[in-house]
């Protein structure tokens, strides 16, 4: 698992979440119960493959859950993939945001 660094405020900087696309995925999922894979893909303007790759990393870290369900609005048999942050993912994202805010405010300690 990627390194996590705790700062003086107790916030945890999380390398797994910090990658720009993964950070944006978590941000989009933070305040919703779940979101459709295609909505996240379109919001981020990325390919299915790129989004899937980053979702796998977040899922393997225990931060994102994916479920599939049939869609009543579809005429074909394709299933819809729903994404959500797990409770662990919400906690990690919130802590990472707090760590970034502490860095921006100059509250983190730097070891020389």
Wavefront OBJ file of the C-alpha trace (Angstrom):
o trace
v 0.000 0.000 0.000
v 1.279 3.507 -0.805
v 2.793 5.614 1.905
v 0.579 7.609 4.197
v 2.017 10.530 6.121
v 0.377 11.977 9.205
v 0.975 15.686 9.802
v 0.948 17.714 13.014
v -2.833 18.179 12.782
v -3.424 14.422 12.616
v -4.530 14.564 8.982
v -3.221 11.800 6.740
v -1.702 12.540 3.322
v -2.600 9.522 1.205
v -0.429 8.772 -1.857
v -3.051 6.399 -3.289
v -5.709 9.125 -3.376
v -3.338 11.954 -4.324
v -2.881 10.931 -7.975
v -4.835 13.615 -9.885
v -7.429 11.383 -11.532
v -8.018 9.305 -8.379
v -8.338 12.515 -6.357
v -10.986 13.775 -8.776
v -12.839 10.427 -8.699
v -13.005 10.570 -4.907
v -14.114 14.199 -5.035
v -16.959 13.380 -7.406
v -18.087 10.432 -5.277
v -17.674 12.096 -1.860
v -21.097 13.726 -1.564
v -23.258 11.266 -3.467
v -24.555 7.840 -2.500
v -23.391 6.435 -5.846
v -22.716 7.497 -9.421
v -22.962 5.766 -12.776
v -19.603 4.803 -14.318
v -20.465 6.684 -17.521
v -21.313 9.882 -15.614
v -17.932 9.801 -13.861
v -16.166 9.031 -17.153
v -17.864 11.972 -18.858
v -17.241 14.354 -15.947
v -13.532 13.495 -16.044
v -13.346 13.344 -19.855
v -11.344 10.094 -19.829
v -11.577 6.747 -21.593
v -13.234 3.678 -20.105
v -9.792 2.053 -19.820
v -8.220 4.984 -17.966
v -11.131 5.227 -15.524
v -11.192 1.460 -14.976
v -7.472 1.425 -14.198
v -7.796 4.092 -11.508
v -10.977 2.562 -10.087
v -9.147 -0.760 -9.707
v -6.425 0.944 -7.656
v -9.016 2.660 -5.446
v -11.025 -0.553 -5.141
v -7.953 -2.607 -4.221
v -7.215 0.012 -1.547
v -10.713 -0.428 -0.115
v -11.776 3.104 -1.043
v -14.290 2.523 -3.854
v -17.027 -0.089 -4.304
v -18.587 -0.997 -7.630
v -21.931 -2.720 -8.142
v -23.685 -3.652 -11.362
v -27.414 -3.619 -11.952
v -29.791 -3.836 -14.856
v -31.286 -0.592 -16.004
v -35.030 -0.313 -16.511
v -34.422 2.496 -18.970
v -32.331 0.366 -21.336
v -33.763 -1.746 -24.132
v -30.680 -3.986 -24.256
v -29.306 -6.349 -21.627
v -26.307 -4.205 -20.681
v -25.842 -3.553 -17.023
v -25.039 -0.231 -15.367
v -21.946 0.021 -13.148
v -22.510 2.102 -10.011
v -19.563 3.528 -8.081
v -19.442 4.706 -4.492
v -16.878 5.635 -1.882
v -16.710 3.141 0.945
v -16.780 4.434 4.538
v -12.998 3.848 4.577
v -12.728 5.825 1.319
v -14.702 8.756 2.723
v -12.529 8.860 5.830
v -9.315 8.625 3.809
v -10.447 11.307 1.350
v -11.534 13.688 4.122
v -8.248 13.169 5.947
v -6.281 13.701 2.737
v -8.158 16.961 2.101
v -7.360 18.076 5.643
v -3.677 17.263 5.070
v -3.677 19.329 1.861
v -5.349 22.223 3.681
v -2.713 22.009 6.426
v 0.043 22.078 3.805
v -1.541 25.097 2.112
v -1.853 26.880 5.464
v 1.758 26.104 6.362
v 0.716 23.952 9.318
v 2.675 20.857 8.352
v 6.066 20.230 9.884
v 9.006 19.811 7.553
v 11.891 17.620 8.617
v 15.272 18.721 7.257
l 1 2 3 4 5 6 7 8 9 10 11 12 13 14 15 16 17 18 19 20 21 22 23 24 25 26 27 28 29 30 31 32 33 34 35 36 37 38 39 40 41 42 43 44 45 46 47 48 49 50 51 52 53 54 55 56 57 58 59 60 61 62 63 64 65 66 67 68 69 70 71 72 73 74 75 76 77 78 79 80 81 82 83 84 85 86 87 88 89 90 91 92 93 94 95 96 97 98 99 100 101 102 103 104 105 106 107 108 109 110 111 112
